[in-house]
């Protein structure tokens, strides 16, 4: 009877490595699987397990990566020698194949990293790949063409393209979603699924090139990083590789087309997305290609603030989502959209549908893949010690790595001393970044929202401390008929803002526009200031 491919001591390690091959790298189970593979050699990695090189994450800081790579090569090479003398069972063949794929990926991960780093530095990704021949030689070692009993299962160029996609996804997800909190890790894992689905093996063998058919909807409060998540997804799409020309299908940096729908009129939205013919409206001096036309099959159109669009635009977007067909403005020729759509909104679409402002049929076209970005206050409530990590990433982008440590210390100390522990960060990550910039330039940061809340607290001290004193005062003034309608509305808006902690949430509860909430809060602060000056 022929000896097994793996002895009793190595089989559990080989099976664990096979699970790692197709595991979501951001899933909570990954450290446990690594530990099963390495046993007592496993080491606890740093908080995020990363070093950063040229602004991109590398896995060198994780002490287990090298050990796992060496283990996979040893087991795969030993199994390959045994396979020369016997025909494997189906289970053994699957184990060997996954081991070899794991080993090959980590052999070339540095080469793919260099492509991504070059793209970042030059703002253009090279499409030609010079190490494909070396990859084919190594692949031939594990899957020799003279042994048909060892099929890879997919074309070599497809595996090569998937390796590049995995490396891009890992880099861009880490680049766009910062921090080491459990909330950030869960978001990274969710975004990974939006790119590869929850079953990586199924994706590689049958779904590559087909994920553009699925629309991704990103929801979350303003400033929580929805566009960054969209970029991570868009820049991580599968790019076919042509082995005869040694080239990828295109420069992946050129395939992301963002448009803020709230910033444009309906006519301009149509022109940007669908394109137009010359003379189709005033100012249309020539033909124009819209994003739906210039976005190729490997590109992504990002529809930001889709909840702000009127019904007419929603109807036209729905047709594109349903049929993948559109026409330029002023033209009747049907054209096909072949790319992927990612949409985002900070609005509560369920409430918008109940109010008749957002179409149900459009919503159900959008929600097949739903990602929610958390508010900064959620992350800090989950991980109170996360603030310095977030500031460090922001400081590195602003000043570079040499000065980042000093700025991180300055900003952390200032915010800890001058902001309340429960400050809600209504502007989320966008506000935190501006706070760090203010501290860099001026040495301080005074949030507008905190000014407003402090001014309101001068009128309602009990309410600012979370008791019902302000509510009781309001009720008493109502009973006495001492408030005008405008004063009542201003006081109520201020109270809801204090309870919700952000303009967006207050606007949602009040069914008002965010700018209207801000206007009432500003008028409240102005009236109180004027009253104080008059008293003085």
C-alpha positions in Angstrom: 0.0 0.0 0.0 1.5 3.4 -1.0 2.4 5.8 1.7 0.0 8.7 2.3 1.0 12.2 1.0 1.1 13.6 4.5 2.1 11.8 7.7 -0.1 11.9 10.8 1.9 14.9 12.3 1.8 17.0 9.1 -1.8 16.2 7.9 -3.5 18.7 10.4 -1.0 21.4 9.4 -1.7 20.8 5.7 -5.4 20.9 6.3 -5.1 24.2 8.2 -3.0 25.7 5.5 -5.7 24.7 2.9 -8.3 26.5 5.0 -6.0 29.6 5.1 -5.7 29.5 1.2 -9.4 30.4 0.9 -9.9 32.2 4.2 -11.0 35.9 4.5 -7.8 37.5 5.8 -9.8 39.8 8.0 -12.0 37.1 9.5 -11.8 36.5 13.3 -11.1 32.8 12.6 -7.8 33.4 10.7 -5.5 33.7 13.8 -7.0 30.4 15.1 -6.3 28.6 11.8 -2.7 30.0 11.7 -2.2 28.6 15.2 -3.5 25.2 14.1 -1.0 25.2 11.3 2.0 26.4 13.3 1.3 24.9 16.7 3.7 26.0 19.4 5.7 28.1 16.8 2.7 30.5 16.5 3.4 34.0 17.8 0.9 36.7 18.8 1.1 39.4 16.0 1.1 43.1 16.6 -2.3 45.0 16.8 -2.8 45.2 13.0 0.0 42.8 12.0 1.3 45.2 9.4 4.3 47.3 8.4 3.7 50.1 6.0 6.0 50.6 3.0 5.5 53.6 0.8 2.0 54.1 2.3 1.0 50.4 1.5 0.6 47.6 4.0 2.9 44.6 4.0 2.7 41.5 6.1 6.3 41.6 7.3 5.3 42.6 10.9 3.3 39.4 11.4 5.9 37.0 12.6 3.7 34.0 11.5 3.7 34.9 7.7 7.2 33.7 7.0 6.7 30.6 9.1 3.5 29.7 7.3 5.2 30.3 3.9 8.1 28.0 4.8 5.7 25.3 6.1 3.6 25.4 3.0 6.7 25.0 0.7 8.0 22.1 2.8 4.7 20.2 2.8 4.0 20.9 -0.9 7.5 19.9 -2.0 7.4 16.7 0.1 4.0 15.8 -1.3 5.1 16.6 -4.9 7.9 14.0 -4.5 5.5 11.4 -3.3 3.1 12.1 -6.1 5.8 11.0 -8.6 5.4 7.5 -7.3 1.6 7.2 -6.8 -1.8 8.4 -7.9 -3.5 10.6 -5.2 -7.0 10.3 -4.0 -9.4 13.2 -4.8 -9.0 14.6 -1.2 -5.2 14.3 -1.3 -5.2 16.1 -4.7 -7.3 18.9 -3.4 -5.1 19.3 -0.3 -2.0 19.3 -2.5 -3.4 21.8 -4.9 -4.4 24.3 -2.2 -1.0 24.0 -0.5 0.7 24.7 -3.8 -1.5 27.7 -4.4 -0.8 29.1 -0.9 3.0 28.6 -1.4 3.0 30.2 -4.9 1.0 33.2 -3.7 3.5 34.1 -1.0 6.5 33.4 -3.3 5.2 36.2 -5.6 3.4 38.5 -3.2 6.4 40.8 -3.1 6.5 41.2 -6.8 2.8 42.2 -6.9 3.4 44.6 -4.0 6.0 46.4 -6.2 3.5 46.9 -9.0 1.0 48.5 -6.5 3.7 50.6 -5.0 4.8 51.8 -8.4 1.2 52.6 -9.3 0.9 54.7 -6.2 4.1 56.6 -6.8 3.5 57.3 -10.5 -0.3 57.5 -10.2 -0.5 55.1 -13.1 -0.3 51.3 -12.8 2.0 49.4 -15.2 0.0 46.8 -17.2 3.0 44.8 -18.4 4.2 42.1 -16.0 7.8 40.9 -16.4 7.8 38.0 -13.8 5.0 36.0 -15.4 7.6 33.6 -17.0 9.1 33.0 -13.6 5.6 32.3 -12.2 5.0 29.7 -15.0 8.3 27.9 -14.2 7.3 27.6 -10.5 3.7 26.6 -11.4 5.1 23.9 -13.7 7.1 22.5 -10.8 4.0 21.9 -8.7 1.7 21.1 -11.6 3.8 19.5 -14.4 2.1 19.2 -17.7 3.4 15.7 -18.1 1.3 14.6 -15.1 -2.3 15.1 -16.2 -3.3 13.6 -12.8 -2.3 16.9 -11.2 -4.7 19.4 -12.8 -4.7 23.0 -11.5 -8.3 23.4 -12.3 -8.1 26.9 -13.8 -5.9 28.4 -16.5 -2.5 29.6 -15.2 -3.1 33.2 -16.4 -6.4 33.3 -14.4 -4.6 32.2 -11.2 -1.9 34.8 -11.8 -4.6 37.5 -12.3 -6.4 36.3 -9.1 -3.1 36.6 -7.2 -2.7 40.2 -8.3 -6.3 41.0 -7.4 -5.9 39.5 -3.9 -2.8 41.6 -3.3 -4.6 44.7 -4.5 -7.6 44.1 -2.4 -5.5 43.5 0.8 -3.5 46.7 0.2 -6.5 48.9 -0.7 -8.8 47.7 2.1 -6.0 48.4 4.6 -5.3 51.7 3.1 -8.9 52.9 3.1 -10.1 51.4 6.4 -7.7 52.4 9.2 -7.4 51.2 12.7 -7.1 48.0 14.6 -10.4 48.0 16.5 -12.8 45.1 16.2 -15.3 47.4 14.4 -12.6 48.3 11.7 -11.7 44.6 11.3 -15.3 43.6 10.8 -15.7 46.3 8.2 -12.6 45.1 6.3 -14.0 41.6 6.4 -17.3 42.8 5.0 -15.6 44.7 2.1 -13.5 41.6 1.3 -16.7 39.7 0.9 -18.0 42.4 -1.5 -15.0 41.8 -3.7 -14.7 38.0 -3.5 -17.9 36.8 -1.8 -17.8 34.8 1.4 -16.5 31.7 -0.6 -13.1 32.5 -2.0 -12.7 29.1 -3.7 -16.0 29.5 -5.5 -15.0 33.0 -6.6 -11.6 31.8 -8.1 -13.1 28.8 -9.9 -16.4 30.3 -11.2 -17.0 34.0 -10.4 -13.9 35.9 -11.6 -15.0 38.6 -14.0 -18.7 38.3 -12.9 -18.9 40.4 -9.7 -19.6 43.5 -11.8 -23.2 42.1 -12.1 -23.7 42.7 -8.3 -24.4 46.2 -7.1 -22.9 47.3 -3.8 -24.8 49.8 -1.6 -22.8 51.6 1.1 -24.6 53.4 3.9 -23.4 55.2 6.9 -23.2 58.7 8.4 -21.4 61.6 6.6 -17.7 61.5 7.0 -17.5 57.8 7.9 -15.5 56.8 4.8 -18.1 55.6 2.3 -16.2 56.8 -0.7 -13.0 55.2 0.7 -14.8 51.9 0.9 -16.1 52.3 -2.6 -12.5 53.0 -3.8 -11.2 49.9 -2.1 -13.9 47.8 -4.0 -13.4 49.6 -7.3 -9.6 49.4 -7.3 -9.7 45.7 -6.4 -11.7 44.3 -9.3 -10.5 41.4 -11.3 -8.3 42.3 -14.3 -7.7 39.5 -16.9 -4.1 38.8 -17.9 -3.0 38.2 -21.4 -0.1 35.6 -21.3 1.0 36.2 -24.9 1.5 39.9 -24.3 2.4 39.6 -20.6 -0.1 42.4 -19.9 -3.1 43.0 -17.6 -6.2 44.3 -19.3 -5.8 47.9 -18.2 -4.4 50.3 -15.6 -6.5 49.5 -12.6 -6.2 53.1 -11.3 -8.1 54.4 -14.3 -11.2 52.4 -13.7 -12.9 54.2 -10.8 -15.4 56.9 -11.8 -16.9 58.8 -8.8 -19.8 61.3 -9.1 -21.5 63.1 -6.2 -25.1 63.2 -7.3 -26.1 65.8 -4.6 -23.7 68.4 -6.1 -25.2 68.4 -9.6 -28.5 69.4 -11.2 -30.5 66.6 -12.8 -29.4 67.7 -16.3 -25.7 67.6 -15.3 -26.2 64.2 -13.6 -27.6 62.8 -16.9 -24.8 64.4 -18.9 -22.1 63.0 -16.6 -23.5 59.5 -16.5 -25.2 59.0 -19.8 -23.3 61.5 -22.0 -25.0 63.8 -24.6 -25.1 64.7 -28.2 -24.1 68.1 -29.4 -27.0 70.6 -29.3 -29.1 68.4 -27.0 -29.4 71.2 -24.5 -28.1 74.7 -23.9 -24.3 74.5 -23.5 -23.9 71.1 -25.2 -21.3 72.3 -27.7 -20.0 68.9 -28.6 -20.6 65.2 -28.1 -19.7 63.9 -24.7 -19.1 60.4 -23.4 -20.7 59.7 -20.0 -19.2 57.5 -17.2 -21.5 54.6 -18.2 -19.9 54.6 -21.6 -16.2 55.2 -20.8 -16.3 52.7 -17.9 -15.2 49.4 -19.4 -16.1 46.0 -18.1 -13.4 46.1 -15.4 -14.3 49.6 -14.2 -16.6 50.9 -11.4 -19.0 53.9 -11.4 -19.5 55.2 -7.9 -22.9 57.0 -7.3 -22.3 59.0 -4.2 -25.4 60.4 -2.3 -27.8 58.4 -4.3 -30.5 59.2 -1.7 -30.4 62.8 -2.8 -31.7 62.2 -6.4 -35.1 63.2 -7.6 -37.6 60.7 -8.9 -36.8 61.3 -12.6 -33.2 60.4 -12.1 -34.1 57.4 -10.0 -36.2 56.1 -12.9 -33.4 56.4 -15.4 -30.9 54.8 -13.0 -33.3 51.9 -12.4 -33.4 51.2 -16.1 -29.6 51.0 -16.3 -29.5 48.7 -13.3 -32.3 46.4 -14.7 -31.3 46.3 -18.4 -27.6 47.5 -18.5 -28.8 49.7 -21.4 -28.8 53.5 -21.7 -28.9 56.3 -24.3 -27.0 59.6 -24.4 -29.1 62.7 -24.0 -30.4 63.7 -27.4 -29.7 60.3 -28.9 -31.8 57.1 -29.4 -29.0 54.6 -30.0 -28.9 52.0 -27.2 -25.6 51.6 -25.5 -24.5 48.9 -23.0 -23.0 49.5 -19.6 -20.5 46.7 -18.8 -19.0 47.8 -15.5 -19.9 47.7 -11.8 -22.0 50.1 -9.8 -21.3 51.1 -6.3 -23.8 53.5 -4.6 -23.7 55.3 -1.3 -25.9 57.4 0.9 -26.0 58.8 4.4 -29.8 58.8 4.4 -32.1 56.2 6.0 -33.5 54.7 2.8 -36.2 52.8 4.6 -37.5 56.2 5.9 -37.1 57.8 2.5 -39.2 55.1 0.9 -41.9 55.5 3.5 -41.9 59.2 2.8 -42.2 58.5 -0.9 -38.8 60.2 -1.7 -37.0 57.0 -2.8 -38.3 54.3 -5.1 -38.7 50.8 -3.6 -37.8 49.1 -6.9 -34.6 51.0 -7.1 -33.7 50.2 -3.5 -34.2 46.5 -4.1 -31.9 46.7 -7.1 -29.2 48.3 -4.9 -29.3 46.2 -1.8 -28.0 42.8 -2.9 -24.6 43.7 -1.4 -24.9 46.1 1.6 -22.0 47.5 3.5 -22.4 49.9 6.4 -19.6 52.2 7.5 -19.7 52.9 11.3 -19.6 56.3 12.9 -16.4 57.3 14.7 -18.2 57.3 18.1 -19.1 53.7 17.5 -15.5 52.7 17.0 -14.4 54.6 20.1 -17.2 53.2 22.2 -16.1 49.7 21.1 -12.3 50.5 21.5 -11.7 53.6 23.7 -7.9 53.2 23.2 -8.1 53.4 19.4 -7.9 57.1 19.0 -4.0 57.3 18.9 -4.0 54.6 16.2 -6.4 56.6 14.1 -4.5 59.8 14.6 -1.2 58.1 13.7 -2.5 57.1 10.2 -3.9 60.6 9.6 -0.6 62.2 10.8 1.5 60.0 8.5 -0.6 61.1 5.5 -0.3 64.8 6.5 3.4 65.1 7.5 5.0 61.8 6.3 6.4 59.1 8.6 9.3 61.1 10.0 7.1 63.7 11.8 4.0 61.5 12.3 5.0 60.3 15.8 5.4 63.8 17.2 2.2 65.1 15.6 0.3 62.0 16.9 1.5 62.7 20.5 0.6 66.4 20.2 -2.9 65.8 18.8 -3.7 62.9 21.2 -2.7 65.0 24.3 -4.6 68.0 23.1 -7.8 66.1 22.3 -7.7 64.1 25.5 -7.3 67.3 27.6 -9.8 69.6 25.7 -12.6 67.4 24.5 -15.2 65.6 26.6 -14.6 61.8 26.9 -18.1 61.3 25.3 -17.6 63.8 22.5 -19.7 62.4 19.7 -17.5 63.4 16.7 -20.5 64.4 14.5 -18.2 64.9 11.5 -16.7 61.4 12.0 -13.3 60.7 10.4 -13.5 63.9 8.3 -13.8 65.9 11.4 -10.9 64.0 13.1 -8.7 64.7 10.2 -9.5 68.4 10.3 -8.9 68.4 14.0 -5.4 67.0 13.5 -4.7 69.6 10.8 -5.9 72.4 13.1 -3.6 71.2 15.8 -0.7 71.0 13.4 -1.3 74.6 12.1 -2.7 76.4 15.2 -2.0 74.1 18.1 -5.7 73.8 19.0 -9.1 72.6 17.8 -12.4 74.0 18.9 -15.3 72.0 17.3 -18.2 74.0 16.0 -20.6 71.4 17.3 -19.1 71.6 20.8 -19.4 75.4 20.7 -23.0 75.0 19.8 -23.7 72.5 22.6 -21.8 74.6 25.1 -23.8 77.7 24.2 -27.0 75.7 24.5 -25.9 74.4 27.8 -25.6 77.9 29.2 -29.4 78.2 28.6 -30.2 74.6 29.6 -27.5 73.4 32.1 -29.4 70.4 33.4 -30.0 69.1 29.9 -26.4 69.2 29.0 -25.6 66.8 31.8 -28.1 64.3 30.6 -30.9 64.9 33.2 -34.4 66.0 32.4 -34.0 69.5 33.8 -34.0 71.1 30.3 -37.1 69.2 29.4 -38.9 70.2 32.5 -37.9 73.9 31.9 -39.3 73.6 28.3 -42.5 72.1 29.6 -42.9 74.8 32.2 -42.4 77.5 29.5 -44.9 75.8 27.3 -47.5 75.7 30.1 -46.9 79.4 30.7 -47.1 80.3 27.0 -43.7 82.0 27.1 -42.3 80.7 23.8 -42.9 81.9 20.3 -43.3 79.2 17.6 -39.8 79.9 16.3 -38.3 79.8 19.8 -40.0 76.5 20.5 -38.6 75.0 17.2 -35.1 76.2 17.9 -35.2 74.8 21.5 -36.5 71.5 20.3 -34.0 71.2 17.5 -31.2 71.9 20.0 -32.5 69.3 22.4 -32.7 66.6 19.6 -29.2 67.5 18.5 -27.9 67.1 22.1 -29.6 63.6 22.3 -28.4 62.4 18.9 -24.9 63.8 18.8 -24.8 64.6 15.1 -26.4 66.9 12.5 -27.3 63.9 10.4 -29.0 61.9 13.1 -30.9 65.0 14.3 -32.0 65.7 10.8 -33.2 62.1 10.4 -35.2 62.2 13.7 -36.7 65.6 12.8 -37.3 64.8 9.1 -35.4 67.9 8.2 -32.5 68.7 6.0 -29.1 68.7 7.7 -28.6 72.3 6.7 -31.9 73.3 8.3 -30.8 71.7 11.6 -27.5 73.5 11.4 -29.3 76.8 10.7 -31.6 76.5 13.8 -28.6 75.6 16.0 -26.7 78.6 14.7 -29.6 80.9 15.3 -30.0 79.5 18.8 -26.3 80.2 19.5 -26.5 83.7 18.0 -29.6 84.7 19.9 -28.1 83.6 23.2 -24.9 85.5 22.4 -26.8 88.6 21.6 -28.8 88.3 24.8 -25.6 88.1 26.8 -24.2 91.2 25.1 -27.4 93.1 25.7 -27.3 92.1 29.4 -23.7 93.3 29.6 
